[in-house]
Amino acid sequence: MEEIRQQSDVCDTDSKNAAIQDQVKQLLLHAVTQEKYEQKRLFIARCTMMLIAGMLVVLIVVSLLLVPPLVRTIHSARSVVEDLNALDLAALSDNVNGFIKQAGSSMSAIDEAVKQLESLNIDNMNNAIDSLTKAVQSLSKIDVTVLNEAIKNLNDTVTPFARFFGKH
């Protein structure tokens, strides 16, 4: 019987060992799964860190590019506001009012000139234009070569008299 008991103890021990081995296998599988999960988390954490670092670099570059012009703009705006505060608005409005009065008087002078032009006798103006046209036509009919020759002949005739009287 003892042998049976020993065999039974051996069987019990074998079954305990098998159960322990199953548990160890499950623990190893769980550990491997946990390690893969941790590697994925580590990869995602590294990617997130790289993304944040990239965004930080972009933010720094944009800040370096935008801050100086922004500061200049603020200084310019500040000087414009100071200049506006220094303006004498009463004198400026007086100047504008004076300009408006001058423009009004100029407009009245223009209005008077238009009235005078309207009161002119158009028939008299047309007759004067016709007379000027006729005069221009008669001047254009003058033969220039004949006129030049007559002037030359007159010059030839007058030159001896001028020498005689000592004027030339």
C-alpha positions in Angstrom: 0.0 0.0 0.0 2.7 2.2 0.6 3.6 1.9 -2.9 0.2 3.1 -3.9 0.4 5.9 -1.6 3.7 6.9 -3.0 2.3 6.7 -6.4 -0.7 8.7 -5.4 1.6 11.2 -3.8 3.7 11.3 -7.0 0.5 11.8 -9.0 -0.6 14.5 -6.7 2.8 16.1 -6.9 2.7 15.7 -10.7 -0.7 17.3 -10.9 0.5 20.1 -8.5 3.6 20.6 -10.7 1.4 20.7 -13.8 -0.9 23.2 -12.2 2.1 25.3 -11.2 3.6 25.0 -14.6 0.3 26.1 -16.1 0.2 29.1 -13.8 3.9 29.9 -14.6 3.1 29.7 -18.3 0.1 32.0 -17.9 2.2 34.4 -15.9 4.9 34.3 -18.6 2.3 34.9 -21.3 0.8 37.7 -19.3 4.3 39.2 -18.7 5.0 39.0 -22.5 1.7 40.7 -23.2 2.4 43.4 -20.6 5.9 43.9 -22.1 4.4 44.4 -25.6 1.8 46.8 -24.1 4.5 48.7 -22.3 6.6 48.9 -25.5 3.6 50.4 -27.3 3.0 52.9 -24.5 6.7 53.8 -24.6 6.5 54.3 -28.4 3.4 56.4 -28.1 5.0 58.4 -25.3 8.1 59.0 -27.4 5.9 60.1 -30.4 4.0 62.4 -28.2 7.2 63.9 -26.8 8.6 64.4 -30.3 5.3 66.1 -31.4 5.3 68.4 -28.4 9.0 69.2 -29.0 8.3 70.0 -32.6 5.4 72.2 -31.7 7.6 74.0 -29.2 10.3 74.6 -31.8 7.6 75.9 -34.2 6.2 78.1 -31.5 9.7 79.5 -30.7 10.5 80.2 -34.4 7.1 81.9 -34.9 7.7 84.0 -31.8 11.1 85.0 -33.0 9.7 86.0 -36.4 6.6 87.7 -35.2 7.6 89.5 -31.9 9.9 92.1 -33.4 7.5 93.4 -36.0 4.7 93.3 -33.4 6.8 95.4 -31.0 7.6 97.9 -33.8 3.9 98.1 -34.7 3.1 98.7 -31.0 5.7 101.5 -30.8 4.4 103.1 -34.0 0.9 102.9 -32.8 2.0 104.5 -29.5 3.8 107.4 -31.3 0.7 107.9 -33.5 -1.5 108.1 -30.4 0.9 110.6 -28.8 0.9 112.7 -32.0 -2.9 112.6 -32.1 -3.0 113.7 -28.5 -0.7 116.6 -29.2 -2.8 117.9 -32.1 -4.6 121.2 -31.5 -8.1 120.2 -32.7 -9.5 123.7 -32.3 -6.9 125.2 -34.7 -7.4 122.3 -37.1 -11.2 122.8 -37.1 -10.6 126.6 -37.7 -8.4 125.8 -40.6 -10.9 123.5 -42.1 -13.7 126.0 -41.6 -11.6 128.7 -43.3 -10.9 126.4 -46.2 -14.6 125.7 -46.5 -15.4 129.4 -46.6 -12.8 130.0 -49.3 -14.2 127.1 -51.3 -17.7 128.6 -51.0 -16.5 132.0 -52.2 -14.6 130.3 -55.1 -17.8 128.5 -56.0 -19.8 131.8 -56.0 -17.1 133.4 -58.3 -17.4 130.4 -60.6 -21.2 130.7 -60.5 -20.9 134.4 -61.5 -18.6 133.5 -64.4 -21.0 130.9 -65.7 -23.8 133.4 -65.5 -21.8 135.9 -67.5 -21.0 133.3 -70.1 -24.6 132.5 -70.3 -25.5 136.1 -70.9 -23.1 136.6 -73.8 -24.7 137.0 -77.2 -24.0 133.8 -79.1 -24.8 135.5 -82.5 -22.1 138.2 -82.0 -19.6 135.5 -81.0 -20.5 133.5 -84.1 -20.0 136.6 -86.3 -16.6 137.3 -84.7 -15.6 133.7 -85.3 -16.6 133.9 -88.9 -14.7 137.2 -89.4 -11.6 135.6 -87.8 -12.0 132.6 -90.0 -12.1 134.8 -93.1 -9.0 136.7 -92.0 -7.1 133.5 -91.4 -8.1 132.2 -94.9 -7.0 135.5 -96.6 -3.6 135.3 -94.7 -3.2 131.7 -95.8 -3.6 132.8 -99.4 -0.6 135.0 -99.3 2.2 133.7 -101.5 5.2 133.5 -99.2 7.8 133.3 -102.0 6.5 136.4 -103.6 6.5 138.2 -100.2 10.0 137.1 -99.5 11.1 138.3 -103.0 9.4 141.7 -102.4 11.2 142.0 -99.0 14.5 141.2 -100.7 13.9 143.8 -103.4 13.0 146.4 -100.8 16.2 145.5 -98.9 18.3 145.8 -102.0 16.7 149.2 -102.7 17.1 150.6 -99.2 20.7 149.4 -98.6 22.3 152.0 -100.9 20.3 154.8 -99.2 21.4 153.5 -95.8 25.1 153.5 -96.9 24.7 157.0 -98.3 23.4 158.3 -95.0 25.9 156.2 -93.0 23.4 154.1 -91.1 24.7 150.7 -92.3 
